[in-house]
Amino acid sequence: MSILRVLLAIFFPPPAPFIDRGCGSVLLVFLLTLCGWVPGVIGALVILNKNE
């Protein structure tokens, strides 16, 4: 996980996982972001940190 992706996940959580994970992850992070900024950031960081 690069520093650029971490910054993207902090400032713009929904589009951060789109690069590697696809639309389902974007939708999940978007819904978490609607619940609050912190859950969206945490969700984006968790998805970016997962290895396949």
PDBQT receptor file of N, H, CA, C and O in Angstrom, charges set to zero:
ATOM      1  N   MET A   1       0.863  -1.172   0.000  1.00  0.00    +0.000 N 
ATOM      2  CA  MET A   1       0.000   0.000   0.000  1.00  0.00    +0.000 C 
ATOM      3  C   MET A   1       0.908   1.233   0.000  1.00  0.00    +0.000 C 
ATOM      4  O   MET A   1       1.734   1.412   0.895  1.00  0.00    +0.000 OA
ATOM      5  N   SER A   2       0.743   2.056  -0.994  1.00  0.00    +0.000 N 
ATOM      6  H   SER A   2       0.072   1.911  -1.721  1.00  0.00    +0.000 HD
ATOM      7  CA  SER A   2       1.588   3.231  -1.120  1.00  0.00    +0.000 C 
ATOM      8  C   SER A   2       1.003   4.407  -0.343  1.00  0.00    +0.000 C 
ATOM      9  O   SER A   2      -0.170   4.406   0.031  1.00  0.00    +0.000 OA
ATOM     10  N   ILE A   3       1.829   5.388  -0.117  1.00  0.00    +0.000 N 
ATOM     11  H   ILE A   3       2.781   5.389  -0.421  1.00  0.00    +0.000 HD
ATOM     12  CA  ILE A   3       1.413   6.581   0.627  1.00  0.00    +0.000 C 
ATOM     13  C   ILE A   3       0.346   7.344  -0.164  1.00  0.00    +0.000 C 
ATOM     14  O   ILE A   3      -0.525   7.979   0.431  1.00  0.00    +0.000 OA
ATOM     15  N   LEU A   4       0.406   7.290  -1.482  1.00  0.00    +0.000 N 
ATOM     16  H   LEU A   4       1.113   6.774  -1.965  1.00  0.00    +0.000 HD
ATOM     17  CA  LEU A   4      -0.596   7.968  -2.309  1.00  0.00    +0.000 C 
ATOM     18  C   LEU A   4      -1.979   7.352  -2.102  1.00  0.00    +0.000 C 
ATOM     19  O   LEU A   4      -2.973   8.073  -2.002  1.00  0.00    +0.000 OA
ATOM     20  N   ARG A   5      -2.043   6.028  -2.038  1.00  0.00    +0.000 N 
ATOM     21  H   ARG A   5      -1.235   5.443  -2.120  1.00  0.00    +0.000 HD
ATOM     22  CA  ARG A   5      -3.330   5.359  -1.809  1.00  0.00    +0.000 C 
ATOM     23  C   ARG A   5      -3.858   5.627  -0.407  1.00  0.00    +0.000 C 
ATOM     24  O   ARG A   5      -5.067   5.744  -0.210  1.00  0.00    +0.000 OA
ATOM     25  N   VAL A   6      -2.968   5.722   0.558  1.00  0.00    +0.000 N 
ATOM     26  H   VAL A   6      -1.985   5.627   0.398  1.00  0.00    +0.000 HD
ATOM     27  CA  VAL A   6      -3.400   6.040   1.926  1.00  0.00    +0.000 C 
ATOM     28  C   VAL A   6      -3.985   7.441   1.966  1.00  0.00    +0.000 C 
ATOM     29  O   VAL A   6      -5.035   7.654   2.571  1.00  0.00    +0.000 OA
ATOM     30  N   LEU A   7      -3.330   8.388   1.338  1.00  0.00    +0.000 N 
ATOM     31  H   LEU A   7      -2.476   8.215   0.847  1.00  0.00    +0.000 HD
ATOM     32  CA  LEU A   7      -3.850   9.758   1.305  1.00  0.00    +0.000 C 
ATOM     33  C   LEU A   7      -5.178   9.823   0.557  1.00  0.00    +0.000 C 
ATOM     34  O   LEU A   7      -6.088  10.544   0.967  1.00  0.00    +0.000 OA
ATOM     35  N   LEU A   8      -5.292   9.077  -0.532  1.00  0.00    +0.000 N 
ATOM     36  H   LEU A   8      -4.554   8.491  -0.865  1.00  0.00    +0.000 HD
ATOM     37  CA  LEU A   8      -6.551   9.033  -1.271  1.00  0.00    +0.000 C 
ATOM     38  C   LEU A   8      -7.656   8.443  -0.401  1.00  0.00    +0.000 C 
ATOM     39  O   LEU A   8      -8.787   8.928  -0.422  1.00  0.00    +0.000 OA
ATOM     40  N   ALA A   9      -7.337   7.401   0.363  1.00  0.00    +0.000 N 
ATOM     41  H   ALA A   9      -6.418   7.007   0.381  1.00  0.00    +0.000 HD
ATOM     42  CA  ALA A   9      -8.328   6.778   1.242  1.00  0.00    +0.000 C 
ATOM     43  C   ALA A   9      -8.747   7.716   2.372  1.00  0.00    +0.000 C 
ATOM     44  O   ALA A   9      -9.891   7.664   2.824  1.00  0.00    +0.000 OA
ATOM     45  N   ILE A  10      -7.851   8.555   2.824  1.00  0.00    +0.000 N 
ATOM     46  H   ILE A  10      -6.921   8.597   2.456  1.00  0.00    +0.000 HD
ATOM     47  CA  ILE A  10      -8.187   9.481   3.911  1.00  0.00    +0.000 C 
ATOM     48  C   ILE A  10      -9.035  10.644   3.407  1.00  0.00    +0.000 C 
ATOM     49  O   ILE A  10     -10.021  11.010   4.046  1.00  0.00    +0.000 OA
ATOM     50  N   PHE A  11      -8.665  11.225   2.273  1.00  0.00    +0.000 N 
ATOM     51  H   PHE A  11      -7.863  10.928   1.754  1.00  0.00    +0.000 HD
ATOM     52  CA  PHE A  11      -9.370  12.416   1.797  1.00  0.00    +0.000 C 
ATOM     53  C   PHE A  11     -10.575  12.099   0.903  1.00  0.00    +0.000 C 
ATOM     54  O   PHE A  11     -11.554  12.846   0.914  1.00  0.00    +0.000 OA
ATOM     55  N   PHE A  12     -10.523  11.020   0.138  1.00  0.00    +0.000 N 
ATOM     56  H   PHE A  12      -9.728  10.414   0.129  1.00  0.00    +0.000 HD
ATOM     57  CA  PHE A  12     -11.617  10.614  -0.752  1.00  0.00    +0.000 C 
ATOM     58  C   PHE A  12     -11.836   9.108  -0.621  1.00  0.00    +0.000 C 
ATOM     59  O   PHE A  12     -11.407   8.352  -1.493  1.00  0.00    +0.000 OA
ATOM     60  N   PRO A  13     -12.490   8.658   0.441  1.00  0.00    +0.000 N 
ATOM     61  CA  PRO A  13     -12.606   7.222   0.689  1.00  0.00    +0.000 C 
ATOM     62  C   PRO A  13     -13.275   6.405  -0.417  1.00  0.00    +0.000 C 
ATOM     63  O   PRO A  13     -12.747   5.343  -0.746  1.00  0.00    +0.000 OA
ATOM     64  N   PRO A  14     -14.396   6.817  -1.015  1.00  0.00    +0.000 N 
ATOM     65  CA  PRO A  14     -15.045   5.922  -1.983  1.00  0.00    +0.000 C 
ATOM     66  C   PRO A  14     -14.215   5.549  -3.211  1.00  0.00    +0.000 C 
ATOM     67  O   PRO A  14     -14.221   4.375  -3.581  1.00  0.00    +0.000 OA
ATOM     68  N   PRO A  15     -13.503   6.463  -3.864  1.00  0.00    +0.000 N 
ATOM     69  CA  PRO A  15     -12.770   6.029  -5.059  1.00  0.00    +0.000 C 
ATOM     70  C   PRO A  15     -11.445   5.321  -4.775  1.00  0.00    +0.000 C 
ATOM     71  O   PRO A  15     -10.828   4.796  -5.702  1.00  0.00    +0.000 OA
ATOM     72  N   ALA A  16     -11.001   5.294  -3.551  1.00  0.00    +0.000 N 
ATOM     73  H   ALA A  16     -11.501   5.721  -2.798  1.00  0.00    +0.000 HD
ATOM     74  CA  ALA A  16      -9.690   4.716  -3.235  1.00  0.00    +0.000 C 
ATOM     75  C   ALA A  16      -9.569   3.240  -3.606  1.00  0.00    +0.000 C 
ATOM     76  O   ALA A  16      -8.569   2.875  -4.224  1.00  0.00    +0.000 OA
ATOM     77  N   PRO A  17     -10.514   2.374  -3.273  1.00  0.00    +0.000 N 
ATOM     78  CA  PRO A  17     -10.335   0.954  -3.619  1.00  0.00    +0.000 C 
ATOM     79  C   PRO A  17     -10.689   0.605  -5.060  1.00  0.00    +0.000 C 
ATOM     80  O   PRO A  17     -10.524  -0.548  -5.461  1.00  0.00    +0.000 OA
ATOM     81  N   PHE A  18     -11.167   1.559  -5.848  1.00  0.00    +0.000 N 
ATOM     82  H   PHE A  18     -11.301   2.495  -5.523  1.00  0.00    +0.000 HD
ATOM     83  CA  PHE A  18     -11.592   1.275  -7.220  1.00  0.00    +0.000 C 
ATOM     84  C   PHE A  18     -10.445   0.796  -8.101  1.00  0.00    +0.000 C 
ATOM     85  O   PHE A  18     -10.667   0.020  -9.030  1.00  0.00    +0.000 OA
ATOM     86  N   ILE A  19      -9.245   1.238  -7.831  1.00  0.00    +0.000 N 
ATOM     87  H   ILE A  19      -9.065   1.869  -7.077  1.00  0.00    +0.000 HD
ATOM     88  CA  ILE A  19      -8.091   0.916  -8.671  1.00  0.00    +0.000 C 
ATOM     89  C   ILE A  19      -7.857  -0.595  -8.718  1.00  0.00    +0.000 C 
ATOM     90  O   ILE A  19      -7.606  -1.150  -9.788  1.00  0.00    +0.000 OA
ATOM     91  N   ASP A  20      -7.939  -1.261  -7.563  1.00  0.00    +0.000 N 
ATOM     92  H   ASP A  20      -8.143  -0.810  -6.695  1.00  0.00    +0.000 HD
ATOM     93  CA  ASP A  20      -7.634  -2.687  -7.510  1.00  0.00    +0.000 C 
ATOM     94  C   ASP A  20      -8.846  -3.577  -7.331  1.00  0.00    +0.000 C 
ATOM     95  O   ASP A  20      -8.853  -4.701  -7.832  1.00  0.00    +0.000 OA
ATOM     96  N   ARG A  21      -9.868  -3.117  -6.637  1.00  0.00    +0.000 N 
ATOM     97  H   ARG A  21      -9.862  -2.204  -6.230  1.00  0.00    +0.000 HD
ATOM     98  CA  ARG A  21     -10.921  -4.010  -6.175  1.00  0.00    +0.000 C 
ATOM     99  C   ARG A  21     -12.207  -3.974  -6.976  1.00  0.00    +0.000 C 
ATOM    100  O   ARG A  21     -12.945  -4.959  -6.958  1.00  0.00    +0.000 OA
ATOM    101  N   GLY A  22     -12.511  -2.908  -7.669  1.00  0.00    +0.000 N 
ATOM    102  H   GLY A  22     -11.911  -2.108  -7.683  1.00  0.00    +0.000 HD
ATOM    103  CA  GLY A  22     -13.710  -2.864  -8.488  1.00  0.00    +0.000 C 
ATOM    104  C   GLY A  22     -14.864  -2.119  -7.849  1.00  0.00    +0.000 C 
ATOM    105  O   GLY A  22     -14.713  -1.476  -6.810  1.00  0.00    +0.000 OA
ATOM    106  N   CYS A  23     -16.025  -2.218  -8.490  1.00  0.00    +0.000 N 
ATOM    107  H   CYS A  23     -16.148  -2.740  -9.333  1.00  0.00    +0.000 HD
ATOM    108  CA  CYS A  23     -17.186  -1.411  -8.130  1.00  0.00    +0.000 C 
ATOM    109  C   CYS A  23     -17.842  -1.826  -6.818  1.00  0.00    +0.000 C 
ATOM    110  O   CYS A  23     -18.386  -0.979  -6.110  1.00  0.00    +0.000 OA
ATOM    111  N   GLY A  24     -17.801  -3.106  -6.483  1.00  0.00    +0.000 N 
ATOM    112  H   GLY A  24     -17.359  -3.794  -7.058  1.00  0.00    +0.000 HD
ATOM    113  CA  GLY A  24     -18.429  -3.558  -5.241  1.00  0.00    +0.000 C 
ATOM    114  C   GLY A  24     -17.794  -2.927  -4.020  1.00  0.00    +0.000 C 
ATOM    115  O   GLY A  24     -18.488  -2.547  -3.077  1.00  0.00    +0.000 OA
ATOM    116  N   SER A  25     -16.495  -2.818  -4.034  1.00  0.00    +0.000 N 
ATOM    117  H   SER A  25     -15.932  -3.127  -4.800  1.00  0.00    +0.000 HD
ATOM    118  CA  SER A  25     -15.788  -2.201  -2.912  1.00  0.00    +0.000 C 
ATOM    119  C   SER A  25     -16.081  -0.705  -2.841  1.00  0.00    +0.000 C 
ATOM    120  O   SER A  25     -16.200  -0.139  -1.755  1.00  0.00    +0.000 OA
ATOM    121  N   VAL A  26     -16.195  -0.079  -3.995  1.00  0.00    +0.000 N 
ATOM    122  H   VAL A  26     -16.099  -0.539  -4.878  1.00  0.00    +0.000 HD
ATOM    123  CA  VAL A  26     -16.516   1.350  -4.022  1.00  0.00    +0.000 C 
ATOM    124  C   VAL A  26     -17.893   1.586  -3.412  1.00  0.00    +0.000 C 
ATOM    125  O   VAL A  26     -18.083   2.528  -2.642  1.00  0.00    +0.000 OA
ATOM    126  N   LEU A  27     -18.849   0.733  -3.755  1.00  0.00    +0.000 N 
ATOM    127  H   LEU A  27     -18.694  -0.032  -4.380  1.00  0.00    +0.000 HD
ATOM    128  CA  LEU A  27     -20.196   0.866  -3.208  1.00  0.00    +0.000 C 
ATOM    129  C   LEU A  27     -20.198   0.669  -1.698  1.00  0.00    +0.000 C 
ATOM    130  O   LEU A  27     -20.854   1.417  -0.974  1.00  0.00    +0.000 OA
ATOM    131  N   LEU A  28     -19.469  -0.331  -1.222  1.00  0.00    +0.000 N 
ATOM    132  H   LEU A  28     -18.936  -0.939  -1.810  1.00  0.00    +0.000 HD
ATOM    133  CA  LEU A  28     -19.386  -0.584   0.213  1.00  0.00    +0.000 C 
ATOM    134  C   LEU A  28     -18.772   0.598   0.948  1.00  0.00    +0.000 C 
ATOM    135  O   LEU A  28     -19.300   1.037   1.970  1.00  0.00    +0.000 OA
ATOM    136  N   VAL A  29     -17.674   1.111   0.442  1.00  0.00    +0.000 N 
ATOM    137  H   VAL A  29     -17.245   0.755  -0.388  1.00  0.00    +0.000 HD
ATOM    138  CA  VAL A  29     -17.023   2.256   1.092  1.00  0.00    +0.000 C 
ATOM    139  C   VAL A  29     -17.901   3.496   0.997  1.00  0.00    +0.000 C 
ATOM    140  O   VAL A  29     -17.922   4.306   1.924  1.00  0.00    +0.000 OA
ATOM    141  N   PHE A  30     -18.623   3.659  -0.103  1.00  0.00    +0.000 N 
ATOM    142  H   PHE A  30     -18.606   3.001  -0.856  1.00  0.00    +0.000 HD
ATOM    143  CA  PHE A  30     -19.534   4.793  -0.234  1.00  0.00    +0.000 C 
ATOM    144  C   PHE A  30     -20.633   4.735   0.830  1.00  0.00    +0.000 C 
ATOM    145  O   PHE A  30     -20.957   5.748   1.450  1.00  0.00    +0.000 OA
ATOM    146  N   LEU A  31     -21.199   3.552   1.037  1.00  0.00    +0.000 N 
ATOM    147  H   LEU A  31     -20.936   2.729   0.534  1.00  0.00    +0.000 HD
ATOM    148  CA  LEU A  31     -22.234   3.407   2.067  1.00  0.00    +0.000 C 
ATOM    149  C   LEU A  31     -21.662   3.649   3.462  1.00  0.00    +0.000 C 
ATOM    150  O   LEU A  31     -22.320   4.261   4.303  1.00  0.00    +0.000 OA
ATOM    151  N   LEU A  32     -20.457   3.181   3.711  1.00  0.00    +0.000 N 
ATOM    152  H   LEU A  32     -19.922   2.684   3.027  1.00  0.00    +0.000 HD
ATOM    153  CA  LEU A  32     -19.822   3.452   5.004  1.00  0.00    +0.000 C 
ATOM    154  C   LEU A  32     -19.549   4.944   5.174  1.00  0.00    +0.000 C 
ATOM    155  O   LEU A  32     -19.679   5.476   6.277  1.00  0.00    +0.000 OA
ATOM    156  N   THR A  33     -19.175   5.614   4.098  1.00  0.00    +0.000 N 
ATOM    157  H   THR A  33     -19.070   5.181   3.203  1.00  0.00    +0.000 HD
ATOM    158  CA  THR A  33     -18.913   7.053   4.164  1.00  0.00    +0.000 C 
ATOM    159  C   THR A  33     -20.200   7.829   4.426  1.00  0.00    +0.000 C 
ATOM    160  O   THR A  33     -20.172   8.865   5.091  1.00  0.00    +0.000 OA
ATOM    161  N   LEU A  34     -21.326   7.340   3.910  1.00  0.00    +0.000 N 
ATOM    162  H   LEU A  34     -21.348   6.499   3.370  1.00  0.00    +0.000 HD
ATOM    163  CA  LEU A  34     -22.604   7.989   4.209  1.00  0.00    +0.000 C 
ATOM    164  C   LEU A  34     -22.938   7.898   5.696  1.00  0.00    +0.000 C 
ATOM    165  O   LEU A  34     -23.583   8.787   6.251  1.00  0.00    +0.000 OA
ATOM    166  N   CYS A  35     -22.496   6.819   6.334  1.00  0.00    +0.000 N 
ATOM    167  H   CYS A  35     -21.972   6.096   5.884  1.00  0.00    +0.000 HD
ATOM    168  CA  CYS A  35     -22.709   6.672   7.784  1.00  0.00    +0.000 C 
ATOM    169  C   CYS A  35     -21.801   7.599   8.582  1.00  0.00    +0.000 C 
ATOM    170  O   CYS A  35     -22.100   7.940   9.727  1.00  0.00    +0.000 OA
ATOM    171  N   GLY A  36     -20.726   7.991   7.989  1.00  0.00    +0.000 N 
ATOM    172  H   GLY A  36     -20.484   7.714   7.059  1.00  0.00    +0.000 HD
ATOM    173  CA  GLY A  36     -19.774   8.885   8.645  1.00  0.00    +0.000 C 
ATOM    174  C   GLY A  36     -18.443   8.808   7.941  1.00  0.00    +0.000 C 
ATOM    175  O   GLY A  36     -18.137   7.821   7.272  1.00  0.00    +0.000 OA
ATOM    176  N   TRP A  37     -17.656   9.844   8.092  1.00  0.00    +0.000 N 
ATOM    177  H   TRP A  37     -17.905  10.646   8.636  1.00  0.00    +0.000 HD
ATOM    178  CA  TRP A  37     -16.377   9.901   7.401  1.00  0.00    +0.000 C 
ATOM    179  C   TRP A  37     -15.405   8.850   7.937  1.00  0.00    +0.000 C 
ATOM    180  O   TRP A  37     -14.699   8.208   7.158  1.00  0.00    +0.000 OA
ATOM    181  N   VAL A  38     -15.362   8.670   9.243  1.00  0.00    +0.000 N 
ATOM    182  H   VAL A  38     -15.935   9.191   9.875  1.00  0.00    +0.000 HD
ATOM    183  CA  VAL A  38     -14.422   7.730   9.858  1.00  0.00    +0.000 C 
ATOM    184  C   VAL A  38     -14.691   6.290   9.421  1.00  0.00    +0.000 C 
ATOM    185  O   VAL A  38     -13.738   5.602   9.057  1.00  0.00    +0.000 OA
ATOM    186  N   PRO A  39     -15.942   5.788   9.436  1.00  0.00    +0.000 N 
ATOM    187  CA  PRO A  39     -16.150   4.421   8.941  1.00  0.00    +0.000 C 
ATOM    188  C   PRO A  39     -15.752   4.247   7.472  1.00  0.00    +0.000 C 
ATOM    189  O   PRO A  39     -15.271   3.181   7.087  1.00  0.00    +0.000 OA
ATOM    190  N   GLY A  40     -15.944   5.259   6.668  1.00  0.00    +0.000 N 
ATOM    191  H   GLY A  40     -16.335   6.124   6.981  1.00  0.00    +0.000 HD
ATOM    192  CA  GLY A  40     -15.537   5.189   5.271  1.00  0.00    +0.000 C 
ATOM    193  C   GLY A  40     -14.032   5.096   5.109  1.00  0.00    +0.000 C 
ATOM    194  O   GLY A  40     -13.536   4.323   4.290  1.00  0.00    +0.000 OA
ATOM    195  N   VAL A  41     -13.309   5.881   5.884  1.00  0.00    +0.000 N 
ATOM    196  H   VAL A  41     -13.712   6.509   6.550  1.00  0.00    +0.000 HD
ATOM    197  CA  VAL A  41     -11.846   5.840   5.831  1.00  0.00    +0.000 C 
ATOM    198  C   VAL A  41     -11.334   4.492   6.315  1.00  0.00    +0.000 C 
ATOM    199  O   VAL A  41     -10.442   3.908   5.700  1.00  0.00    +0.000 OA
ATOM    200  N   ILE A  42     -11.888   4.000   7.402  1.00  0.00    +0.000 N 
ATOM    201  H   ILE A  42     -12.613   4.474   7.902  1.00  0.00    +0.000 HD
ATOM    202  CA  ILE A  42     -11.460   2.704   7.931  1.00  0.00    +0.000 C 
ATOM    203  C   ILE A  42     -11.761   1.591   6.926  1.00  0.00    +0.000 C 
ATOM    204  O   ILE A  42     -10.924   0.719   6.693  1.00  0.00    +0.000 OA
ATOM    205  N   GLY A  43     -12.941   1.622   6.339  1.00  0.00    +0.000 N 
ATOM    206  H   GLY A  43     -13.621   2.331   6.528  1.00  0.00    +0.000 HD
ATOM    207  CA  GLY A  43     -13.291   0.623   5.337  1.00  0.00    +0.000 C 
ATOM    208  C   GLY A  43     -12.359   0.669   4.128  1.00  0.00    +0.000 C 
ATOM    209  O   GLY A  43     -11.934  -0.374   3.632  1.00  0.00    +0.000 OA
ATOM    210  N   ALA A  44     -12.048   1.849   3.662  1.00  0.00    +0.000 N 
ATOM    211  H   ALA A  44     -12.394   2.696   4.065  1.00  0.00    +0.000 HD
ATOM    212  CA  ALA A  44     -11.148   1.985   2.512  1.00  0.00    +0.000 C 
ATOM    213  C   ALA A  44      -9.752   1.471   2.846  1.00  0.00    +0.000 C 
ATOM    214  O   ALA A  44      -9.130   0.794   2.027  1.00  0.00    +0.000 OA
ATOM    215  N   LEU A  45      -9.256   1.785   4.037  1.00  0.00    +0.000 N 
ATOM    216  H   LEU A  45      -9.761   2.334   4.702  1.00  0.00    +0.000 HD
ATOM    217  CA  LEU A  45      -7.934   1.325   4.422  1.00  0.00    +0.000 C 
ATOM    218  C   LEU A  45      -7.885  -0.192   4.593  1.00  0.00    +0.000 C 
ATOM    219  O   LEU A  45      -6.894  -0.831   4.239  1.00  0.00    +0.000 OA
ATOM    220  N   VAL A  46      -8.952  -0.758   5.133  1.00  0.00    +0.000 N 
ATOM    221  H   VAL A  46      -9.757  -0.239   5.420  1.00  0.00    +0.000 HD
ATOM    222  CA  VAL A  46      -9.000  -2.218   5.295  1.00  0.00    +0.000 C 
ATOM    223  C   VAL A  46      -9.014  -2.896   3.931  1.00  0.00    +0.000 C 
ATOM    224  O   VAL A  46      -8.295  -3.871   3.715  1.00  0.00    +0.000 OA
ATOM    225  N   ILE A  47      -9.824  -2.387   3.015  1.00  0.00    +0.000 N 
ATOM    226  H   ILE A  47     -10.408  -1.594   3.191  1.00  0.00    +0.000 HD
ATOM    227  CA  ILE A  47      -9.894  -2.981   1.678  1.00  0.00    +0.000 C 
ATOM    228  C   ILE A  47      -8.565  -2.832   0.942  1.00  0.00    +0.000 C 
ATOM    229  O   ILE A  47      -8.134  -3.757   0.252  1.00  0.00    +0.000 OA
ATOM    230  N   LEU A  48      -7.914  -1.683   1.081  1.00  0.00    +0.000 N 
ATOM    231  H   LEU A  48      -8.264  -0.933   1.641  1.00  0.00    +0.000 HD
ATOM    232  CA  LEU A  48      -6.629  -1.495   0.427  1.00  0.00    +0.000 C 
ATOM    233  C   LEU A  48      -5.532  -2.363   1.041  1.00  0.00    +0.000 C 
ATOM    234  O   LEU A  48      -4.580  -2.739   0.357  1.00  0.00    +0.000 OA
ATOM    235  N   ASN A  49      -5.662  -2.678   2.314  1.00  0.00    +0.000 N 
ATOM    236  H   ASN A  49      -6.435  -2.373   2.869  1.00  0.00    +0.000 HD
ATOM    237  CA  ASN A  49      -4.635  -3.447   3.006  1.00  0.00    +0.000 C 
ATOM    238  C   ASN A  49      -4.771  -4.947   2.775  1.00  0.00    +0.000 C 
ATOM    239  O   ASN A  49      -3.822  -5.692   3.020  1.00  0.00    +0.000 OA
ATOM    240  N   LYS A  50      -5.939  -5.408   2.305  1.00  0.00    +0.000 N 
ATOM    241  H   LYS A  50      -6.710  -4.803   2.106  1.00  0.00    +0.000 HD
ATOM    242  CA  LYS A  50      -6.142  -6.841   2.070  1.00  0.00    +0.000 C 
ATOM    243  C   LYS A  50      -5.318  -7.326   0.898  1.00  0.00    +0.000 C 
ATOM    244  O   LYS A  50      -5.211  -6.649  -0.125  1.00  0.00    +0.000 OA
ATOM    245  N   ASN A  51      -4.739  -8.502   1.052  1.00  0.00    +0.000 N 
ATOM    246  H   ASN A  51      -4.826  -9.052   1.882  1.00  0.00    +0.000 HD
ATOM    247  CA  ASN A  51      -4.012  -9.152  -0.054  1.00  0.00    +0.000 C 
ATOM    248  C   ASN A  51      -4.862 -10.269  -0.601  1.00  0.00    +0.000 C 
ATOM    249  O   ASN A  51      -5.543 -10.969   0.149  1.00  0.00    +0.000 OA
ATOM    250  N   GLU A  52      -4.825 -10.439  -1.907  1.00  0.00    +0.000 N 
ATOM    251  H   GLU A  52      -4.271  -9.871  -2.517  1.00  0.00    +0.000 HD
ATOM    252  CA  GLU A  52      -5.593 -11.532  -2.518  1.00  0.00    +0.000 C 
ATOM    253  C   GLU A  52      -4.760 -12.776  -2.586  1.00  0.00    +0.000 C 
ATOM    254  O   GLU A  52      -5.229 -13.807  -3.068  1.00  0.00    +0.000 OA
TER     255      GLU A  52
